[in-house]
Amino acid sequence: MEKEKLQMSRHSLAHVLAKAILKLYPEAKMAIGPSIDDGFYYDFDYDPGFKMEDTDKIEKEMREIINKNQEFKRVEVSKEEAKKMFADNPYKLELIEDLKEGEITVYYLGDDFYDLCAGPHVENTSKLQNFGFKISRINGAYWRGNEKNKMLQRIYVYAFASNKELNEHIKNVEEALKRDHNKLGRELELFTTVPMVGQGLPIMLPKGAKVLQILQRFVEDEEAKRGYLLTMTPYLTKKDLFITSGHWDHYKENMFLLGDPEEDDCMCLRPMTCPFQYQAYLNKTRSYKDLPLRYNETSKLFRKEASGEMHGLIRVSQFTLSEGHIMCTPEQLETEFSECVELARYMLKTLGLYEDVSYRFSKWDENNKEKYIGSKEEWEEVQGTMRKILDDMGLDYFEADGEAAFYGPKLDIQIKNVFGKEDTLITVQIDFQSAKRFGMEYTDKDGSKKNPYVVHRSSIGCYERTLALLIEKYAGALPVWLSPTQVMVMNVSEASEEYANEVFNKLAQKGYRVEKDIRGEKIGYKIREAVASKIPYMVILGENEANNKLVSVRKRKNVNISDITIDELCELINKDIEEKI
């Protein structure tokens, strides 16, 4: 209830903002203004553009409106009346067209402002006097999120029930900014983006590429231990493959197409790998004794994302997925699904992300059947099966209608970035349609032909997104086993340069990821640079160390260890690697 009251107050403040904007900028046109997790935003069509230096006077005008104790008044209007009220606002007119007669309401704020709105709102602005609010940023946003539409001005506002809560939130945001992977990842030279290449197409620099390589080897080795067979399939396909799978009808707008989609020679960059791995299954006849058959692949995938949705490594147009598909009998389904979830949880625990996730049981929306394939009876049966599996596992999950894949329900493992934006990290899905569509069969014990179930799964999710979350989780100081540079060897003076090269070579030969800094800089400067680069082990070599063939070590968090042998140093590093810390 408190959450509902907070959201209602935030939405009421959005109307206050809109009224203030129209008072200060009469030529601006209102679009939409919903409440969000930390406040609200409102979109405006205002060609000169708002600037952050304008925010003080906007906030002042909002306070003046609030202090007048103006009433919110709800009025029901007909579609014709609504069109007359907003005759000069194309955005409101478009929204009105989508509404049905008898469900259109307008809210007045005082006598001189009204907005198309379903409500509800607080009784009057006196209820908002204790609220703490602050304009946080002004961005561009396409009308209705469609890049073919006009770019509007979106004003974001933090809003909380008190100034104390507002200030706490601002402090948390400042801390989040320090951990933002988009900032840290560039500073640590893990990745970059280049306008000439395009939005949502990050370039992994050597250090970032090394981390992804380590993760990929770890994942593929772990999956091999669990009976997965590696495939390598094309990035490109004729559209026929996705017509058969159903993606052409249900996912085409998210695909990159080469050529005219109406022509037979149209090609597609793959947005997922499943239809390709089905071809591996179809390579020969299958018996129930061949099942379960587990395929895995480190897949490069391509999906169109709205420009406003793309962010650093979290959401990109080309990404790498730890993808896999399991063909199994109905009797094997529960075990296979459960083991997929356990594999994902093992990965999360290893990476240190296990405590940060939630589990969403994503179901179909029976009121929107055109989004899906299959009958109501089939969906209810498979969703019942998945619910039983999740309950038998003792998983704490919540349910979400309308979030299923078009071919079946799924378990989404959800995670939030440092700014609180939630994304799906890993999915495990039950597919009860694809085998029939592709003619995938197996011969059962009684000699009959049957279609296997297909379990779509990821073990670690999208590698780029996982890296982004790891950067934020560890504030860039990745665990030793993942660090692109595990050891930095540095000399105090020219007298120990030869020994620094010797130590560097020994550590490199033992397989550690090691760099050396033998520049003629002061040792304090070298250490500061290594600390800023989040390097776990700094080996500091002076004349004493060189004369006695020892090393002095500085670990992260200011742990200093003097005069140990190289073998003892290796033991320290190995222990951290084995414990994944």
C-alpha positions as CSV (number, residue, x, y, z in Angstrom):
1,M,0.0,0.0,0.0
2,E,2.8,2.4,0.9
3,K,4.4,1.7,-2.5
4,E,1.1,2.4,-4.3
5,K,0.8,5.7,-2.4
6,L,4.4,6.6,-3.3
7,Q,3.8,5.9,-7.0
8,M,0.6,7.9,-6.9
9,S,2.4,10.9,-5.4
10,R,5.2,10.6,-8.0
11,H,2.6,10.6,-10.8
12,S,1.0,13.7,-9.3
13,L,4.4,15.4,-9.2
14,A,4.7,14.6,-12.9
15,H,1.6,16.7,-13.5
16,V,3.1,19.5,-11.4
17,L,6.2,19.3,-13.6
18,A,4.2,19.5,-16.7
19,K,2.3,22.5,-15.4
20,A,5.5,24.2,-14.5
21,I,7.0,23.6,-17.9
22,L,4.0,25.0,-19.7
23,K,4.1,28.1,-17.5
24,L,7.8,28.7,-18.3
25,Y,7.8,27.4,-21.9
26,P,4.3,27.8,-23.3
27,E,5.4,26.5,-26.7
28,A,6.3,23.1,-25.3
29,K,3.9,20.2,-26.0
30,M,3.3,17.4,-23.4
31,A,3.7,13.7,-24.4
32,I,3.7,11.2,-21.5
33,G,4.9,11.2,-17.9
34,P,4.8,8.0,-15.9
35,S,6.2,7.2,-12.4
36,I,9.3,5.0,-12.3
37,D,11.3,3.3,-9.5
38,D,13.1,6.4,-8.2
39,G,10.7,9.1,-9.3
40,F,9.2,9.9,-12.7
41,Y,9.9,11.4,-16.1
42,Y,7.9,13.5,-18.5
43,D,8.5,13.7,-22.3
44,F,8.1,17.1,-24.1
45,D,8.3,18.3,-27.6
46,Y,10.4,21.4,-27.3
47,D,12.7,22.2,-30.2
48,P,15.1,24.6,-28.4
49,G,15.8,21.9,-25.9
50,F,15.9,22.1,-22.1
51,K,19.2,22.5,-20.4
52,M,20.4,21.4,-17.0
53,E,21.0,25.1,-16.1
54,D,17.2,25.5,-16.4
55,T,16.4,23.0,-13.7
56,D,16.6,25.5,-10.7
57,K,13.9,27.7,-12.1
58,I,11.8,24.6,-13.1
59,E,12.0,23.2,-9.6
60,K,11.2,26.6,-8.1
61,E,8.1,26.9,-10.2
62,M,7.1,23.4,-9.1
63,R,7.4,24.4,-5.5
64,E,5.3,27.5,-6.0
65,I,2.5,25.3,-7.6
66,I,2.7,22.8,-4.7
67,N,2.5,25.6,-2.1
68,K,-0.7,26.9,-3.6
69,N,-2.5,23.7,-2.4
70,Q,-4.1,23.2,-5.8
71,E,-6.7,20.4,-6.2
72,F,-6.5,17.4,-8.5
73,K,-9.9,16.9,-10.1
74,R,-10.9,13.9,-12.3
75,V,-13.3,14.5,-15.2
76,E,-14.7,11.8,-17.6
77,V,-14.9,13.0,-21.2
78,S,-16.0,11.6,-24.5
79,K,-13.5,10.9,-27.2
80,E,-14.7,13.9,-29.2
81,E,-14.4,16.2,-26.2
82,A,-10.9,14.9,-25.5
83,K,-9.9,15.6,-29.1
84,K,-11.1,19.2,-28.8
85,M,-9.3,19.7,-25.5
86,F,-6.0,18.5,-27.0
87,A,-6.5,19.7,-30.6
88,D,-3.1,21.3,-30.8
89,N,-1.2,18.3,-29.3
90,P,-0.5,15.5,-31.8
91,Y,0.9,13.2,-29.0
92,K,-2.2,13.4,-26.9
93,L,-4.4,12.9,-30.0
94,E,-2.5,9.8,-30.9
95,L,-3.0,8.4,-27.4
96,I,-6.7,9.3,-27.5
97,E,-7.1,7.3,-30.7
98,D,-6.0,4.2,-28.8
99,L,-8.6,4.7,-26.1
100,K,-12.1,3.3,-26.1
101,E,-15.2,5.5,-25.6
102,G,-16.1,5.5,-21.9
103,E,-12.6,5.0,-20.6
104,I,-11.2,8.5,-21.2
105,T,-10.4,10.7,-18.2
106,V,-8.8,14.1,-17.8
107,Y,-7.2,15.4,-14.5
108,Y,-7.3,19.1,-13.8
109,L,-4.6,20.7,-11.5
110,G,-6.1,24.0,-10.5
111,D,-8.2,25.7,-13.0
112,D,-5.6,26.4,-15.6
113,F,-4.0,23.0,-16.3
114,Y,-5.3,19.6,-17.4
115,D,-3.8,16.5,-18.8
116,L,-5.0,13.2,-20.3
117,C,-4.6,10.7,-17.5
118,A,-6.1,7.5,-16.0
119,G,-5.0,8.5,-12.5
120,P,-5.2,8.1,-9.6
121,H,-3.7,11.3,-8.0
122,V,-3.4,12.8,-4.6
123,E,-6.3,15.0,-3.5
124,N,-4.3,18.3,-3.7
125,T,-0.8,19.5,-3.8
126,S,-0.6,20.0,0.0
127,K,0.0,16.2,0.1
128,L,3.3,16.8,-1.8
129,Q,4.7,19.5,0.4
130,N,7.1,17.2,2.3
131,F,8.3,15.4,-0.8
132,G,11.9,15.7,-1.8
133,F,12.4,16.0,-5.5
134,K,15.2,16.9,-7.9
135,I,15.6,17.0,-11.7
136,S,18.3,14.4,-12.3
137,R,19.0,14.5,-16.0
138,I,17.5,15.5,-19.4
139,N,17.8,13.0,-22.2
140,G,16.5,12.6,-25.7
141,A,13.8,9.9,-26.2
142,Y,11.9,8.9,-29.3
143,W,8.1,9.2,-29.1
144,R,6.8,5.8,-28.0
145,G,10.4,4.4,-28.1
146,N,10.3,4.2,-31.9
147,E,13.4,5.6,-33.6
148,K,11.3,6.4,-36.7
149,N,9.4,8.9,-34.5
150,K,10.4,12.4,-33.5
151,M,13.1,12.8,-30.7
152,L,11.5,14.4,-27.6
153,Q,13.1,15.9,-24.5
154,R,12.8,13.6,-21.5
155,I,13.1,15.2,-18.0
156,Y,13.9,12.7,-15.3
157,V,13.1,13.7,-11.7
158,Y,14.1,11.9,-8.5
159,A,11.1,12.0,-6.1
160,F,10.9,10.6,-2.5
161,A,8.6,11.0,0.5
162,S,11.2,13.2,2.3
163,N,14.3,15.2,1.6
164,K,16.2,12.7,3.8
165,E,15.3,9.8,1.5
166,L,16.0,11.9,-1.6
167,N,19.5,12.8,-0.3
168,E,20.2,9.1,0.6
169,H,19.2,8.1,-2.9
170,I,21.4,10.8,-4.5
171,K,24.3,9.5,-2.4
172,N,23.6,6.0,-3.6
173,V,23.5,7.1,-7.2
174,E,26.9,8.9,-6.8
175,E,28.3,5.6,-5.4
176,A,26.7,3.8,-8.4
177,L,28.3,6.1,-10.8
178,K,31.7,5.2,-9.4
179,R,30.9,1.5,-10.2
180,D,29.2,2.1,-13.5
181,H,30.8,-0.4,-15.9
182,N,30.3,2.1,-18.8
183,K,32.7,4.4,-17.0
184,L,35.0,1.9,-15.3
185,G,35.3,-0.4,-18.3
186,R,36.7,2.4,-20.4
187,E,39.0,3.7,-17.7
188,L,40.4,0.2,-17.2
189,E,40.7,-0.3,-21.0
190,L,38.4,-3.2,-21.1
191,F,36.3,-2.0,-24.0
192,T,35.5,1.1,-26.1
193,T,32.8,2.2,-28.5
194,V,33.4,4.2,-31.7
195,P,30.7,6.2,-33.5
196,M,32.1,5.1,-36.9
197,V,31.4,1.5,-35.9
198,G,28.0,2.2,-34.5
199,Q,25.9,2.2,-31.3
200,G,25.6,-1.1,-29.4
201,L,28.7,-2.5,-31.1
202,P,31.4,-2.4,-28.4
203,I,35.1,-3.1,-29.3
204,M,36.7,-5.4,-26.7
205,L,40.2,-4.2,-26.0
206,P,42.9,-6.7,-25.1
207,K,42.2,-6.7,-21.4
208,G,38.4,-7.1,-21.9
209,A,38.9,-9.7,-24.6
210,K,41.1,-11.7,-22.2
211,V,38.4,-11.7,-19.5
212,L,35.9,-13.0,-21.9
213,Q,38.3,-15.6,-23.1
214,I,38.8,-16.8,-19.5
215,L,35.1,-17.0,-19.0
216,Q,34.4,-18.8,-22.2
217,R,37.1,-21.4,-21.5
218,F,35.7,-21.9,-18.0
219,V,32.1,-22.3,-19.2
220,E,33.0,-24.6,-22.1
221,D,35.1,-26.8,-19.9
222,E,32.4,-27.0,-17.2
223,E,29.7,-27.8,-19.8
224,A,31.9,-30.6,-21.3
225,K,32.1,-32.2,-17.8
226,R,28.3,-32.2,-17.8
227,G,27.9,-34.0,-21.0
228,Y,27.5,-31.2,-23.5
229,L,28.7,-31.6,-27.1
230,L,30.1,-28.5,-28.8
231,T,28.7,-27.3,-32.1
232,M,29.8,-24.4,-34.4
233,T,27.1,-23.1,-36.6
234,P,26.8,-20.3,-39.2
235,Y,26.2,-16.7,-38.3
236,L,24.1,-16.3,-41.5
237,T,21.1,-18.3,-42.9
238,K,18.4,-18.2,-45.5
239,K,15.2,-16.9,-44.0
240,D,13.6,-20.3,-44.5
241,L,15.2,-21.6,-41.3
242,F,13.4,-18.9,-39.2
243,I,10.2,-19.2,-41.1
244,T,10.1,-22.9,-40.1
245,S,11.0,-22.1,-36.4
246,G,8.4,-19.4,-36.2
247,H,10.8,-16.6,-35.5
248,W,10.0,-15.0,-38.8
249,D,6.4,-14.3,-37.7
250,H,7.1,-13.6,-34.1
251,Y,10.6,-12.0,-34.0
252,K,11.4,-10.6,-37.5
253,E,11.3,-7.0,-36.4
254,N,14.3,-7.7,-34.1
255,M,16.4,-9.4,-36.8
256,F,19.1,-7.9,-39.1
257,L,18.0,-8.9,-42.6
258,L,20.2,-8.8,-45.7
259,G,18.2,-8.2,-48.8
260,D,14.4,-7.8,-49.4
261,P,12.4,-9.7,-46.8
262,E,9.8,-10.4,-49.5
263,E,12.3,-12.2,-51.7
264,D,13.4,-15.8,-51.5
265,D,17.1,-14.9,-51.4
266,C,16.8,-12.8,-48.2
267,M,19.4,-13.8,-45.6
268,C,19.3,-13.2,-41.8
269,L,22.0,-12.7,-39.2
270,R,21.1,-15.1,-36.5
271,P,19.4,-13.8,-33.4
272,M,19.6,-17.2,-31.7
273,T,21.2,-20.6,-32.4
274,C,18.4,-23.1,-31.7
275,P,17.3,-23.7,-35.3
276,F,20.9,-24.5,-36.3
277,Q,21.4,-27.0,-33.5
278,Y,18.2,-28.7,-34.6
279,Q,19.9,-29.4,-37.9
280,A,22.7,-31.2,-36.0
281,Y,20.0,-33.3,-34.3
282,L,18.4,-34.1,-37.7
283,N,21.8,-35.2,-39.1
284,K,20.8,-38.8,-38.4
285,T,18.0,-40.9,-37.0
286,R,17.7,-40.9,-33.2
287,S,16.6,-43.5,-30.6
288,Y,15.5,-42.9,-27.1
289,K,18.9,-44.4,-26.1
290,D,20.5,-41.3,-27.7
291,L,18.6,-38.9,-25.4
292,P,19.2,-36.7,-23.6
293,L,21.3,-35.0,-26.3
294,R,23.0,-31.9,-25.1
295,Y,24.4,-29.3,-27.5
296,N,26.3,-26.2,-26.4
297,E,27.8,-23.4,-28.4
298,T,29.5,-20.0,-27.7
299,S,27.3,-18.1,-30.0
300,K,27.7,-14.7,-31.7
301,L,24.2,-13.3,-32.0
302,F,22.7,-10.2,-33.6
303,R,19.5,-8.5,-32.5
304,K,18.1,-5.1,-33.3
305,E,17.8,-3.0,-30.1
306,A,16.1,0.4,-29.8
307,S,18.8,3.0,-29.5
308,G,17.4,4.3,-26.2
309,E,17.7,0.8,-24.7
310,M,21.4,0.2,-25.5
311,H,23.8,0.8,-22.6
312,G,27.5,-0.1,-22.5
313,L,27.8,-3.8,-22.4
314,I,24.4,-4.5,-20.8
315,R,22.4,-4.3,-24.0
316,V,24.1,-4.4,-27.4
317,S,23.3,-5.3,-31.0
318,Q,26.0,-8.0,-31.3
319,F,26.7,-10.2,-28.3
320,T,28.1,-13.6,-27.2
321,L,25.9,-16.1,-25.5
322,S,26.7,-19.3,-23.6
323,E,23.9,-21.1,-25.5
324,G,22.7,-24.7,-25.3
325,H,19.8,-26.9,-26.3
326,I,18.8,-30.3,-24.9
327,M,16.6,-32.8,-26.7
328,C,15.0,-35.2,-24.2
329,T,12.1,-37.5,-23.6
330,P,9.2,-36.4,-21.4
331,E,10.5,-38.6,-18.6
332,Q,13.9,-36.8,-18.7
333,L,12.5,-33.3,-18.8
334,E,12.4,-32.6,-15.0
335,T,15.9,-33.8,-14.4
336,E,17.4,-32.0,-17.4
337,F,15.6,-28.7,-16.6
338,S,16.7,-28.9,-12.9
339,E,20.3,-29.6,-13.9
340,C,20.2,-26.6,-16.2
341,V,19.1,-24.4,-13.3
342,E,21.8,-25.9,-11.1
343,L,24.5,-25.3,-13.7
344,A,23.4,-21.6,-13.8
345,R,23.4,-21.3,-10.1
346,Y,26.9,-22.9,-9.9
347,M,28.1,-20.3,-12.4
348,L,26.4,-17.4,-10.4
349,K,28.1,-18.7,-7.2
350,T,31.5,-18.9,-8.8
351,L,31.2,-15.4,-10.2
352,G,29.9,-14.0,-6.9
353,L,26.6,-12.9,-8.4
354,Y,24.4,-15.6,-6.7
355,E,23.0,-13.4,-4.0
356,D,22.1,-10.6,-6.4
357,V,19.5,-12.4,-8.6
358,S,15.8,-13.2,-8.5
359,Y,13.8,-15.9,-10.4
360,R,10.9,-15.1,-12.7
361,F,8.6,-17.8,-14.0
362,S,7.6,-16.3,-17.3
363,K,4.2,-17.5,-18.7
364,W,2.1,-16.8,-21.7
365,D,-0.8,-14.3,-21.8
366,E,-3.9,-16.2,-22.8
367,N,-5.5,-12.8,-23.6
368,N,-2.9,-12.2,-26.2
369,K,-2.7,-15.6,-28.0
370,E,-1.4,-14.2,-31.3
371,K,2.0,-13.7,-29.6
372,Y,2.3,-17.5,-29.1
373,I,2.1,-20.8,-30.9
374,G,0.3,-23.8,-29.5
375,S,-3.1,-24.4,-27.9
376,K,-4.3,-23.3,-24.5
377,E,-4.3,-26.9,-23.3
378,E,-0.7,-27.4,-24.3
379,W,0.4,-24.2,-22.6
380,E,-1.4,-25.0,-19.4
381,E,0.1,-28.5,-19.4
382,V,3.7,-27.3,-19.9
383,Q,3.4,-24.4,-17.5
384,G,2.1,-26.9,-14.9
385,T,5.1,-29.1,-15.5
386,M,7.5,-26.1,-15.1
387,R,5.8,-25.0,-11.9
388,K,6.1,-28.5,-10.4
389,I,9.8,-28.6,-11.3
390,L,10.4,-25.2,-9.7
391,D,8.5,-26.1,-6.6
392,D,10.3,-29.4,-6.3
393,M,13.6,-27.5,-6.5
394,G,12.4,-25.2,-3.7
395,L,13.1,-22.2,-5.8
396,D,11.8,-18.8,-4.6
397,Y,10.3,-17.3,-7.7
398,F,7.6,-14.9,-8.9
399,E,5.3,-15.3,-11.9
400,A,4.9,-12.9,-14.8
401,D,2.2,-13.2,-17.5
402,G,3.1,-12.3,-21.0
403,E,6.9,-12.8,-20.6
404,A,7.1,-16.3,-22.1
405,A,8.9,-17.1,-25.4
406,F,6.4,-17.6,-28.2
407,Y,7.1,-21.4,-28.1
408,G,7.1,-22.1,-24.4
409,P,7.4,-20.8,-20.8
410,K,10.7,-20.0,-19.2
411,L,12.6,-19.4,-16.0
412,D,14.3,-16.0,-16.2
413,I,17.1,-15.3,-13.8
414,Q,16.9,-11.5,-13.2
415,I,19.5,-9.1,-12.0
416,K,19.8,-5.4,-11.5
417,N,22.7,-3.1,-12.5
418,V,24.1,-0.5,-10.2
419,F,21.3,2.0,-11.2
420,G,18.6,-0.5,-10.3
421,K,17.6,-1.3,-14.0
422,E,16.6,-5.0,-14.2
423,D,17.6,-7.3,-17.0
424,T,17.5,-11.0,-17.7
425,L,20.9,-12.6,-17.2
426,I,20.2,-16.3,-17.7
427,T,17.2,-18.2,-19.1
428,V,16.0,-21.8,-19.0
429,Q,13.1,-22.5,-21.3
430,I,10.8,-25.5,-22.1
431,D,10.0,-25.7,-25.8
432,F,7.1,-28.0,-26.8
433,Q,6.7,-26.8,-30.4
434,S,10.0,-26.7,-32.3
435,A,10.5,-30.5,-32.5
436,K,7.2,-30.8,-34.4
437,R,7.9,-27.9,-36.6
438,F,11.3,-29.2,-37.7
439,G,10.3,-32.9,-37.8
440,M,12.7,-33.8,-35.0
441,E,11.8,-37.4,-33.8
442,Y,13.2,-40.3,-31.9
443,T,12.2,-44.0,-31.9
444,D,10.8,-44.9,-28.4
445,K,11.1,-48.2,-26.6
446,D,7.9,-49.5,-28.3
447,G,9.1,-48.6,-31.8
448,S,6.9,-45.5,-32.1
449,K,8.1,-42.2,-33.4
450,K,7.9,-39.3,-30.9
451,N,8.9,-35.7,-30.7
452,P,11.4,-34.8,-28.0
453,Y,11.1,-31.8,-25.7
454,V,13.6,-29.1,-26.2
455,V,15.2,-27.2,-23.3
456,H,16.8,-23.9,-24.3
457,R,19.3,-22.7,-21.8
458,S,22.2,-20.5,-21.0
459,S,24.7,-21.2,-18.3
460,I,26.3,-17.8,-17.8
461,G,24.1,-15.7,-20.1
462,C,25.4,-13.0,-22.4
463,Y,29.2,-12.7,-21.8
464,E,29.2,-9.0,-22.4
465,R,26.4,-8.4,-19.9
466,T,28.0,-10.7,-17.4
467,L,31.3,-8.7,-17.7
468,A,29.4,-5.5,-17.2
469,L,27.8,-6.8,-14.0
470,L,31.1,-8.2,-12.7
471,I,32.8,-4.8,-13.3
472,E,30.0,-3.1,-11.2
473,K,29.9,-5.9,-8.6
474,Y,33.7,-5.6,-7.9
475,A,34.1,-1.9,-8.8
476,G,36.6,-3.0,-11.4
477,A,38.7,-5.1,-9.0
478,L,38.0,-8.5,-10.6
479,P,38.8,-11.7,-8.7
480,V,42.4,-12.9,-9.4
481,W,41.2,-15.8,-11.6
482,L,39.5,-13.3,-13.9
483,S,41.9,-10.3,-13.7
484,P,43.3,-9.6,-17.2
485,T,46.6,-8.8,-15.4
486,Q,47.2,-10.8,-12.3
487,V,50.7,-9.5,-11.4
488,M,52.6,-6.3,-12.1
489,V,56.3,-6.5,-11.6
490,M,58.1,-3.2,-11.0
491,N,61.6,-2.1,-10.1
492,V,62.5,0.6,-7.6
493,S,65.6,1.7,-9.5
494,E,67.8,0.8,-12.5
495,A,69.9,-1.4,-10.1
496,S,67.0,-3.9,-9.9
497,E,65.9,-3.7,-13.5
498,E,67.7,-6.9,-14.5
499,Y,66.1,-8.8,-11.6
500,A,62.7,-7.4,-12.5
501,N,63.0,-8.9,-16.0
502,E,64.1,-12.2,-14.5
503,V,61.0,-12.3,-12.1
504,F,58.7,-11.3,-14.9
505,N,60.0,-14.1,-17.2
506,K,59.6,-16.7,-14.4
507,L,56.0,-15.7,-13.7
508,A,55.1,-15.6,-17.3
509,Q,56.6,-19.1,-17.9
510,K,54.4,-20.4,-15.1
511,G,51.4,-19.2,-16.9
512,Y,50.4,-16.1,-14.9
513,R,49.1,-13.0,-16.6
514,V,51.9,-10.7,-15.8
515,E,53.1,-7.3,-16.9
516,K,56.2,-5.3,-15.9
517,D,56.9,-1.6,-15.3
518,I,60.6,-0.9,-15.6
519,R,60.2,2.8,-16.6
520,G,62.4,5.3,-15.0
521,E,59.6,6.6,-12.8
522,K,59.5,6.8,-9.0
523,I,58.1,3.6,-7.4
524,G,55.3,5.5,-5.7
525,Y,54.0,6.6,-9.1
526,K,54.2,3.1,-10.5
527,I,52.3,1.7,-7.5
528,R,49.6,4.4,-7.8
529,E,49.1,3.5,-11.5
530,A,48.9,-0.3,-10.7
531,V,46.4,0.4,-7.9
532,A,44.3,2.5,-10.3
533,S,44.4,-0.4,-12.8
534,K,43.0,-2.7,-10.0
535,I,45.9,-5.2,-10.4
536,P,45.7,-7.8,-7.6
537,Y,49.4,-8.4,-7.0
538,M,52.2,-5.8,-7.3
539,V,55.7,-7.2,-7.0
540,I,58.1,-4.5,-5.8
541,L,61.8,-5.1,-6.4
542,G,64.7,-3.1,-4.9
543,E,68.3,-3.8,-4.4
544,N,67.7,-5.9,-1.3
545,E,65.2,-8.2,-3.2
546,A,67.6,-8.5,-6.2
547,N,70.6,-9.4,-4.0
548,N,68.7,-12.0,-2.0
549,K,66.5,-13.3,-4.9
550,L,63.4,-12.5,-3.0
551,V,60.3,-10.4,-3.7
552,S,58.2,-8.0,-1.8
553,V,54.5,-8.0,-2.6
554,R,51.7,-5.5,-2.2
555,K,48.2,-7.0,-2.6
556,R,45.0,-5.1,-3.1
557,K,43.5,-3.5,0.0
558,N,47.0,-2.5,1.2
559,V,48.2,-5.9,2.3
560,N,52.0,-5.9,2.2
561,I,54.3,-9.0,2.4
562,S,58.0,-8.6,2.4
563,D,60.9,-10.8,1.5
564,I,59.3,-14.0,0.2
565,T,60.5,-16.4,-2.5
566,I,58.9,-16.5,-6.0
567,D,57.5,-20.0,-5.1
568,E,55.8,-18.6,-2.0
569,L,54.4,-15.8,-4.2
570,C,53.0,-18.4,-6.6
571,E,51.4,-20.3,-3.7
572,L,49.6,-17.1,-2.7
573,I,48.3,-16.5,-6.2
574,N,47.3,-20.1,-6.7
575,K,45.3,-20.1,-3.5
576,D,43.3,-17.1,-4.7
577,I,42.8,-18.6,-8.1
578,E,41.6,-21.9,-6.7
579,E,39.2,-20.2,-4.3
580,K,38.0,-17.9,-7.1
581,I,38.7,-14.7,-5.0
